[in-house]
Amino acid sequence: MLLEFSCSNHRSIRDEVLFSAIAGSDKTHAENIEKVADIEVLKSSVIYGANGSGKSNLIDAIAFVKNLVANSITHQPGQGILQVPHKLESYDQKSNYKIQFIVDGVRYAFGFSLRNMLVTEEYLYYFPKGRQTKVFERAGESYSAGRNFRNRFNNCKDVLKPNRLMLSCAANFSSVDEVTAAYRFFNEELVIYSSINQDNWMNYSLHQINTNAEIKATVLKFLDALGTGIKDIQIDIKKEDFDVSHLPPFLSDEFKKILLQQKVDAISAKILYEEFETDLISEESTGIKKLFGLLCPFIDIMVNGKVLVCDELESNLHESLLFGLVKQFITTHGSKPAQLIFTTHETGLLNLDLFRRDQIWFTENKSSDRSTDLFSLTEIKNVRKDENFGKGYIAGKYGAIPMLNLNFANVISSDM
């Protein structure tokens, strides 16, 4: 589970912002808390804010850390780390990233700093029996190992470069269990969902439903619980030749020849209701299609205890379906606790008694430089536990105002 994440000088985030999933003193909604490694952790968190306030950039920063851990080992000499600093800062100003998480019941703390597109500092600690223990610390291309890890990273010396993370190198060129566990969190346990990977999730879901009877039964059970009226889904996947008309004209004849020798999946999916059927791809709504794309990864994450971070989870989903997904996530118990962190504009969720105050977060632009500020509802004074959070948010009571307070009728009439 993810405990905390902070960063600075990343896109619209200039000064350090801190997100925390560690439960506060609030005693409401005990079902939303999981005790892991003697820490009470929130199973879900939601982030609100106006367009352009930085919600997506916070998710982008988490995804950036995940991808850099997983892929920086492949960076070639002279290749800089592709990271975007704040508009009023520059690459020669530090960008800091810090994250704390739990793997296999053990707490870890990992962080690094970038300057001029290269790594300047990095560390990894873990907390056996609750006590902080150094795995490694790094400055530039030099590092020091903790007392229990001396000489365990010798194979990393030649592959550690300024454009590579030590964690990435050590996971590939050493056999340290604590490093492997930390690397696995980023590579396997931390899942990012955005508009970029939606098609991949749909293909994964349809293949899983087609080949795994247990998964299909679980999906149909979820669809019934969500009140979709769907009784069955019939999927047919065939291998077909690549259609030459789908190839872009700028490809070379040689490359086209290679592609045309490959087979591609031709997927058809029929949705069966009580009295009729539809074609999933051509006839169903974007909401139902997104739901099918989400369900199998959702089930995998819930059953196997992973962390799902979503940007605009509500996109193309009806409020009732979104509520159902979040509720299922909170109430489902797998082999390990799962966690959901998502951004949304759907204020209706705040009126449905789903969240504690420490689960609700806001982003807003600072007036001075339009940079992103991030804060929890618990940081705002005089907010009652039984308050209508949605109404308070719309009214601007918590800051992070979701829309400009303009009288559009007067604006239009004055311009005519």
C-alpha positions as CSV (number, residue, x, y, z in Angstrom):
1,M,0.0,0.0,0.0
2,L,1.1,3.6,-0.7
3,L,1.6,5.6,2.5
4,E,2.9,9.0,1.3
5,F,4.0,10.7,-1.8
6,S,5.6,14.2,-2.2
7,C,7.3,16.0,-5.0
8,S,8.4,19.5,-6.1
9,N,9.3,21.2,-9.4
10,H,7.3,18.9,-11.5
11,R,5.1,20.5,-14.2
12,S,2.6,22.8,-12.3
13,I,3.9,21.6,-9.0
14,R,6.5,24.1,-7.9
15,D,6.8,24.0,-4.1
16,E,6.7,20.6,-2.4
17,V,3.2,19.0,-2.1
18,L,2.5,16.0,0.2
19,F,-0.2,13.4,-0.3
20,S,-0.8,11.0,2.6
21,A,-2.9,7.8,2.9
22,I,-2.1,7.4,6.6
23,A,-5.4,7.6,8.5
24,G,-5.9,10.4,10.9
25,S,-7.8,10.4,14.2
26,D,-11.3,10.4,12.6
27,K,-13.2,7.4,13.9
28,T,-15.9,7.3,11.1
29,H,-15.9,4.7,8.3
30,A,-13.6,2.2,10.0
31,E,-14.2,-0.1,7.0
32,N,-12.1,2.3,4.9
33,I,-9.0,1.6,7.0
34,E,-6.6,-1.3,6.8
35,K,-3.9,-1.8,9.5
36,V,-0.7,-2.9,7.8
37,A,2.8,-2.9,9.4
38,D,1.2,-1.4,12.5
39,I,0.1,1.6,10.5
40,E,-3.6,2.5,9.8
41,V,-3.8,3.1,6.1
42,L,-6.7,4.4,4.0
43,K,-8.0,2.0,1.4
44,S,-9.1,4.8,-0.9
45,S,-8.6,8.5,-1.5
46,V,-10.2,11.0,-3.9
47,I,-8.7,14.2,-5.2
48,Y,-10.9,17.1,-6.4
49,G,-10.0,20.4,-8.0
50,A,-10.7,22.8,-10.9
51,N,-9.4,22.1,-14.4
52,G,-5.8,23.2,-14.6
53,S,-5.3,23.0,-10.9
54,G,-2.8,20.2,-11.1
55,K,-4.7,17.0,-10.3
56,S,-3.4,15.2,-13.3
57,N,0.1,16.5,-12.7
58,L,0.1,14.8,-9.3
59,I,-0.8,11.5,-11.0
60,D,1.8,12.2,-13.6
61,A,4.5,12.6,-11.0
62,I,3.6,9.2,-9.4
63,A,3.7,7.6,-12.9
64,F,7.0,9.3,-13.6
65,V,8.6,7.8,-10.5
66,K,7.1,4.3,-11.3
67,N,8.4,4.4,-14.9
68,L,11.8,5.8,-14.0
69,V,12.4,3.0,-11.5
70,A,11.2,0.4,-14.0
71,N,13.0,1.7,-17.1
72,S,16.0,3.9,-16.2
73,I,18.3,0.8,-16.4
74,T,17.9,1.0,-20.2
75,H,19.0,4.6,-20.5
76,Q,22.0,5.1,-22.8
77,P,25.1,7.3,-22.2
78,G,24.3,10.9,-22.9
79,Q,20.5,10.4,-22.6
80,G,18.9,12.8,-20.2
81,I,16.0,11.9,-18.0
82,L,12.8,13.3,-19.6
83,Q,11.1,15.3,-16.8
84,V,9.3,18.6,-17.1
85,P,10.1,21.2,-14.4
86,H,7.7,24.1,-13.4
87,K,7.5,26.9,-15.9
88,L,9.1,29.4,-13.5
89,E,11.9,27.1,-12.6
90,S,14.4,25.3,-14.8
91,Y,16.3,22.1,-15.2
92,D,19.2,23.4,-13.0
93,Q,16.7,23.7,-10.1
94,K,16.2,20.5,-8.1
95,S,13.2,18.3,-8.6
96,N,12.5,16.1,-5.6
97,Y,10.5,12.9,-5.4
98,K,9.8,11.0,-2.1
99,I,7.5,8.0,-1.6
100,Q,6.8,5.7,1.3
101,F,5.0,2.4,0.8
102,I,4.5,-1.1,2.3
103,V,5.4,-4.4,0.6
104,D,4.9,-7.8,2.3
105,G,4.1,-6.1,5.6
106,V,7.4,-4.0,5.6
107,R,7.5,-0.2,5.3
108,Y,9.9,1.3,2.8
109,A,11.0,4.9,2.0
110,F,12.5,5.8,-1.4
111,G,13.4,9.1,-2.9
112,F,15.6,10.9,-5.4
113,S,16.5,14.3,-6.7
114,L,17.1,15.4,-10.3
115,R,19.0,18.4,-11.6
116,N,19.8,19.1,-15.3
117,M,18.0,15.9,-16.2
118,L,20.4,13.7,-14.1
119,V,20.1,12.0,-10.7
120,T,21.9,14.0,-8.0
121,E,20.7,12.1,-4.8
122,E,18.9,8.9,-4.1
123,Y,18.1,6.8,-1.0
124,L,16.3,3.6,0.0
125,Y,15.4,2.8,3.6
126,Y,13.2,0.1,5.1
127,F,11.8,-0.4,8.6
128,P,12.2,-3.9,10.0
129,K,10.4,-4.0,13.4
130,G,9.5,-0.3,12.9
131,R,13.1,1.0,13.0
132,Q,14.6,2.9,10.0
133,T,17.5,1.0,8.4
134,K,19.6,2.2,5.5
135,V,19.7,0.0,2.4
136,F,21.7,2.6,0.4
137,E,22.3,6.3,0.0
138,R,23.6,7.9,-3.2
139,A,25.2,11.2,-4.2
140,G,25.9,11.6,-7.9
141,E,27.6,8.3,-9.0
142,S,28.8,7.4,-5.6
143,Y,26.8,5.4,-3.1
144,S,27.1,4.0,0.4
145,A,25.4,0.8,1.5
146,G,23.8,0.2,4.9
147,R,25.7,-1.9,7.5
148,N,23.7,-5.0,6.6
149,F,24.3,-4.5,2.9
150,R,28.0,-3.9,2.5
151,N,29.5,-5.4,-0.6
152,R,26.1,-6.4,-1.8
153,F,26.0,-3.9,-4.6
154,N,29.5,-4.4,-6.1
155,N,28.0,-5.6,-9.4
156,C,26.2,-2.2,-9.7
157,K,29.3,-0.1,-9.9
158,D,29.8,-0.3,-13.6
159,V,26.2,0.1,-14.6
160,L,25.3,3.0,-12.2
161,K,25.2,6.2,-14.4
162,P,23.9,9.7,-13.7
163,N,20.8,9.0,-15.9
164,R,19.9,5.8,-14.1
165,L,18.4,5.2,-10.7
166,M,20.4,3.1,-8.2
167,L,17.2,1.1,-7.4
168,S,16.8,0.2,-11.0
169,C,20.4,-0.9,-11.3
170,A,20.5,-2.8,-8.0
171,A,17.3,-4.7,-8.8
172,N,18.8,-5.9,-12.1
173,F,22.4,-6.5,-11.0
174,S,22.2,-7.6,-7.3
175,S,20.3,-10.1,-5.3
176,V,19.1,-8.1,-2.3
177,D,15.6,-9.1,-1.1
178,E,14.8,-5.6,0.2
179,V,15.7,-4.1,-3.2
180,T,13.7,-6.7,-5.1
181,A,10.7,-6.0,-2.9
182,A,10.9,-2.3,-3.4
183,Y,11.4,-2.7,-7.1
184,R,8.4,-5.1,-7.3
185,F,6.2,-2.4,-5.7
186,F,6.9,0.0,-8.6
187,N,7.0,-2.6,-11.4
188,E,4.0,-4.8,-10.4
189,E,2.1,-3.5,-7.4
190,L,1.6,0.2,-8.4
191,V,-0.8,0.4,-11.3
192,I,-1.5,3.7,-13.2
193,Y,-4.7,4.1,-15.2
194,S,-5.1,7.0,-17.6
195,S,-6.5,7.8,-21.0
196,I,-3.3,6.6,-22.6
197,N,-3.6,2.9,-21.7
198,Q,-7.4,2.4,-21.9
199,D,-7.3,0.4,-25.1
200,N,-4.7,-2.0,-23.6
201,W,-7.0,-2.6,-20.6
202,M,-10.0,-3.4,-22.9
203,N,-8.0,-6.0,-24.8
204,Y,-6.7,-7.5,-21.6
205,S,-10.2,-7.7,-20.2
206,L,-11.7,-9.3,-23.3
207,H,-8.9,-11.9,-23.4
208,Q,-9.4,-12.7,-19.7
209,I,-13.1,-13.1,-20.0
210,N,-12.7,-15.3,-23.1
211,T,-10.1,-17.7,-21.6
212,N,-10.8,-17.7,-17.9
213,A,-14.3,-19.0,-16.8
214,E,-13.7,-17.9,-13.2
215,I,-12.8,-14.4,-14.3
216,K,-15.9,-14.3,-16.5
217,A,-18.2,-15.4,-13.7
218,T,-16.7,-12.7,-11.4
219,V,-17.2,-10.0,-14.1
220,L,-20.8,-11.0,-14.6
221,K,-21.3,-11.0,-10.8
222,F,-19.9,-7.4,-10.6
223,L,-22.0,-6.3,-13.6
224,D,-25.1,-7.6,-11.9
225,A,-24.2,-5.9,-8.6
226,L,-23.7,-2.6,-10.5
227,G,-27.3,-2.9,-11.9
228,T,-26.3,-2.9,-15.6
229,G,-28.9,-5.6,-16.6
230,I,-26.2,-7.5,-18.5
231,K,-26.7,-11.3,-18.3
232,D,-23.8,-12.7,-20.4
233,I,-21.0,-11.7,-22.7
234,Q,-19.9,-13.9,-25.7
235,I,-16.4,-13.2,-27.0
236,D,-14.8,-14.6,-30.2
237,I,-11.1,-14.0,-30.9
238,K,-9.7,-15.1,-34.2
239,K,-6.3,-14.6,-35.8
240,E,-6.5,-12.7,-39.1
241,D,-4.1,-11.3,-41.7
242,F,-3.0,-7.7,-41.2
243,D,-5.2,-5.4,-43.4
244,V,-2.9,-3.4,-45.8
245,S,-5.4,-0.5,-45.9
246,H,-4.7,0.1,-42.2
247,L,-1.0,0.8,-42.7
248,P,0.1,4.4,-42.9
249,P,1.5,5.3,-46.3
250,F,4.9,6.6,-45.1
251,L,6.1,3.1,-44.1
252,S,8.8,1.5,-46.2
253,D,7.8,-1.4,-48.5
254,E,10.2,-3.6,-46.5
255,F,8.6,-2.8,-43.2
256,K,5.1,-3.2,-44.7
257,K,6.1,-6.7,-45.9
258,I,7.2,-7.7,-42.3
259,L,3.9,-6.4,-40.8
260,L,1.8,-8.2,-43.4
261,Q,3.4,-11.5,-42.4
262,Q,2.0,-11.2,-38.9
263,K,-1.4,-12.2,-37.6
264,V,-3.6,-9.9,-35.6
265,D,-6.4,-10.5,-33.2
266,A,-9.9,-10.0,-34.5
267,I,-12.2,-9.6,-31.5
268,S,-15.9,-9.6,-31.5
269,A,-18.0,-9.3,-28.3
270,K,-21.7,-9.6,-27.9
271,I,-23.5,-8.3,-24.8
272,L,-26.6,-10.3,-23.8
273,Y,-29.5,-8.6,-22.0
274,E,-32.8,-10.2,-20.9
275,E,-34.5,-9.7,-24.3
276,F,-31.8,-8.6,-26.8
277,E,-28.1,-8.4,-27.5
278,T,-25.7,-5.7,-28.6
279,D,-22.3,-5.4,-30.1
280,L,-19.9,-4.2,-27.4
281,I,-17.6,-2.2,-29.8
282,S,-20.1,-0.7,-32.3
283,E,-23.4,-0.4,-30.3
284,E,-22.7,0.0,-26.6
285,S,-22.2,3.4,-24.9
286,T,-18.7,4.7,-24.1
287,G,-19.6,4.1,-20.4
288,I,-20.3,0.4,-20.8
289,K,-17.1,0.0,-22.9
290,K,-15.0,1.8,-20.3
291,L,-16.6,-0.4,-17.6
292,F,-15.6,-3.6,-19.5
293,G,-12.1,-2.2,-19.9
294,L,-11.8,-1.5,-16.2
295,L,-13.4,-4.6,-14.7
296,C,-10.7,-7.3,-15.2
297,P,-7.8,-5.1,-14.1
298,F,-10.0,-3.9,-11.2
299,I,-10.7,-7.4,-10.1
300,D,-7.0,-8.4,-10.4
301,I,-6.0,-5.4,-8.3
302,M,-8.6,-6.0,-5.6
303,V,-7.9,-9.8,-5.4
304,N,-4.2,-9.5,-5.4
305,G,-3.8,-6.4,-3.2
306,K,-2.3,-3.8,-5.5
307,V,-2.4,0.0,-5.6
308,L,-4.5,1.6,-8.4
309,V,-3.9,5.2,-9.2
310,C,-6.5,6.7,-11.7
311,D,-6.8,10.0,-13.4
312,E,-10.4,11.1,-13.9
313,L,-11.9,7.7,-13.1
314,E,-15.4,9.0,-13.7
315,S,-14.8,9.8,-17.4
316,N,-17.7,8.3,-19.4
317,L,-19.1,6.6,-16.4
318,H,-22.5,7.3,-14.9
319,E,-22.4,8.5,-11.2
320,S,-24.1,5.3,-10.0
321,L,-21.5,3.1,-11.8
322,L,-18.7,5.1,-10.4
323,F,-20.2,4.9,-6.9
324,G,-20.6,1.1,-7.4
325,L,-17.0,0.6,-8.5
326,V,-15.6,2.6,-5.5
327,K,-18.0,0.8,-3.1
328,Q,-16.9,-2.6,-4.4
329,F,-13.3,-1.7,-4.1
330,I,-13.8,-0.6,-0.4
331,T,-15.8,-3.7,0.6
332,T,-13.9,-6.4,-1.4
333,H,-11.3,-8.3,0.6
334,G,-8.6,-10.2,-1.2
335,S,-5.5,-12.0,-0.1
336,K,-3.9,-8.6,0.6
337,P,-5.4,-5.2,1.1
338,A,-5.9,-3.2,-2.1
339,Q,-5.9,0.6,-2.5
340,L,-7.6,3.1,-4.8
341,I,-6.4,6.7,-5.3
342,F,-8.2,8.7,-8.0
343,T,-9.0,12.2,-9.3
344,T,-12.5,13.1,-10.3
345,H,-14.9,16.0,-11.0
346,E,-17.9,14.0,-9.8
347,T,-19.0,15.9,-6.7
348,G,-22.0,13.5,-6.2
349,L,-19.6,11.1,-4.6
350,L,-19.1,13.6,-1.7
351,N,-22.8,13.3,-0.9
352,L,-23.0,9.5,-0.7
353,D,-21.4,9.0,2.7
354,L,-18.4,7.1,1.1
355,F,-15.4,9.0,2.5
356,R,-13.9,10.2,5.7
357,R,-12.5,13.7,5.8
358,D,-8.9,12.5,5.6
359,Q,-9.7,10.6,2.3
360,I,-10.8,13.8,0.5
361,W,-8.1,16.0,-1.1
362,F,-8.1,19.1,-3.1
363,T,-5.8,20.9,-5.6
364,E,-5.9,24.6,-6.4
365,N,-3.7,27.2,-8.0
366,K,-1.7,29.5,-5.8
367,S,-2.6,33.1,-6.6
368,S,1.0,34.2,-7.0
369,D,2.4,31.9,-9.6
370,R,-0.5,29.5,-10.5
371,S,1.5,26.6,-9.1
372,T,-0.3,23.6,-7.6
373,D,-1.2,23.4,-3.9
374,L,-2.5,20.2,-2.4
375,F,-4.4,19.8,0.9
376,S,-6.7,17.5,2.7
377,L,-10.2,18.3,4.0
378,T,-8.8,17.6,7.5
379,E,-6.5,20.7,7.1
380,I,-9.6,23.0,6.9
381,K,-11.0,24.2,10.2
382,N,-14.6,24.0,11.3
383,V,-15.7,21.1,9.0
384,R,-18.1,18.8,10.7
385,K,-17.9,15.0,10.2
386,D,-21.6,14.9,9.1
387,E,-21.3,17.9,6.8
388,N,-22.5,17.8,3.2
389,F,-19.1,17.8,1.6
390,G,-20.3,18.1,-2.0
391,K,-22.4,21.2,-1.2
392,G,-19.5,22.8,0.7
393,Y,-17.1,22.1,-2.2
394,I,-19.4,23.6,-4.9
395,A,-19.9,26.6,-2.7
396,G,-16.1,27.1,-2.5
397,K,-16.0,26.6,1.3
398,Y,-12.9,24.4,1.1
399,G,-11.1,26.5,-1.6
400,A,-10.2,24.5,-4.8
401,I,-13.3,26.1,-6.3
402,P,-14.5,23.8,-9.2
403,M,-15.7,26.6,-11.4
404,L,-15.4,30.4,-11.9
405,N,-18.0,32.3,-10.0
406,L,-19.3,34.2,-13.0
407,N,-22.8,35.4,-13.9
408,F,-22.7,34.2,-17.5
409,A,-25.9,35.8,-18.5
410,N,-24.6,39.2,-17.5
411,V,-21.3,38.6,-19.3
412,I,-23.1,37.6,-22.5
413,S,-25.6,40.5,-22.4
414,S,-22.8,43.0,-21.7
415,D,-20.9,41.9,-24.8
416,M,-23.9,42.1,-27.2
